[in-house]
Amino acid sequence: MHKQIKNDKSAESRSERELLDKAYLLIQSRFLQGEGFTEPSMVKEFVQGSYQQCSKEVAGLLLLDSQHRLIDNVEFEEGKELAASRVYREVLKVNAAAVIVSYFSPSKELSHSDKEHELSALKSALNLIDVSLLDCMLVTDEVVSLAERGLL
């Protein structure tokens, strides 16, 4: 009897994971088919889905065209600064007009002050090539938009 309960929880967890994966694929396909990121809530929904299965720190770039439609979603393992040269390389590969940066931490310890210097340098560097840094999303168990809070 005890084994059966354990298996049921495992099956339930697996089906929940499958449901979340399907929901994320639906969200992702909506943006890959040309819908632009016009509201911070749309970006929050997208990045939260991106990191739902992640167990390590990740930095991400949403590379957007001039209408804020998604061109590509690039992720880097966190651990070192998100250098402008890495961002330039990705921006130039796809000719992006705008960027949204995201940081995910499974430890649930992220604050804007941790990333303030990095983001300031990145914003200045992107301005040199006429690319806008629209927002930075800090993702833990909730998603915080620095642009919404007036911190970017």
N, C-alpha and C positions, 0 to 999 in steps of 0.2 A: 504494500500500500504506500509506504513512504517513497519508494522509488518512482511510483506512478505520479505522485504529486511533484516530485522533482522534475520529471520529464515534462509534465504539463507546463511548469513555469518556464522551462527551457523552450518549449514550443511556442508559448505565449510571447516570450522575449524575442524569439526569432521572427514571429509574425509581426510584432510591433516594429522591429528593425526593417523588415521588408516593406511595411506600410510607410514608414518614414522615408525609406529610399525612393519609393515610388512618388511620394509627395515632392521630394526634392527634385527628382527628374522632371516632374511636371513644371515646377517653378523654373528650373533651369531652361527647359525647352521654350518657355514663354519668352525669356529674355534672349535666347539664342535665335529666336525667330523674328527679332526686330523690335520688341517692345522696349522702350527706353526706361532708364531709371529716373523717374521724375520726382520721386518722393523718398526721403530717408527711410521710411517704413518699408519700401520695396527693397532697398539695399539690405536693411536689417534682416528681412525674411530670407533673402538670398544667401547672405553670409552665414546666418544661423544654420540653414540647411547644409551649407558646404562643410561645416565643421562638426556636425552632429555625431559623426562616428570617429572623430579624430581623438587621439590620446596623447599627442605631443604638441609642443608649442609650434605654431605656424604663423608666418607672415604671408599675406596675400595681396595681389594686385588685381583689381578689376580694371581692365583696359577698355576704354570706351571711345566711340566715335564722337563727332561733333554734335550729334543728336542725343548723346548719352546712352546709346545702345551698346550692349555688350559685344565686344570683339573677342576677348579672351579673358580667362580667369587663370592667373598664374600663382602658384604657391611655392614658398621657400620654407625650408626648415629654419625655425628661429634659432638663435644662438649668437649670431653676430648682427651687427647693424645692417639695416636694409640700405645698402650703399646706393648712391645716385647712379653709379656706373651700371649696376645690375638692373636698376629701374629703366635707365636710358636704353639699354640693350633690348629690353622687352617692349618698351614704347615704340622704338624705331622699327622693330621687327614687323609690327602690325600697323604702324602709322597712327597710333592712338592720339586723340585730341585731349583726352581727360583721363584721370586716374583716381580710383578710390582705393585707399590702403586699408587692409584689415589685419588685425592681430588676434590670434586665438591663444588662450592659455587654459589648459585643463586644471591648473592649480587655483583658478578663480581669483588670481591676484594680478590685475592689470590696472594701471592708472595712467591718465594722460601725462602726468609729470614724468613717468618713466620714458615716454616716447617723444616728449616735447622738443628736445634738441634735434633728434633724428628727423622729425617731421618738418621742423623749421628749415633745416638744411635741404631736405628733399624738395620742399615747396619752392625754395629759392632756385635750386638746380633745375627744376621742371619749368619754371618761369623763363629761364634762359632759352628754352627751345619751344616756347609758346604752348606748353601743355599745362592744363589746370589740374591742381590737386583739389578735388571736390570735397572729400571727406576722409575721415579715418574712423573705422569701426573697431571698437574694442569688444571682443566676444569672449564671454565667460559663460555663466548660466543665463546671462542677459546680454543684450547688445546695446552698446552706448555709442551714439554718434557724436563725435567731437564738434562737427559743424552745427548740429542742433543746439549744443550747449554753448556755442560761441567761442570755442577753444581752438579753432583752426584758422 
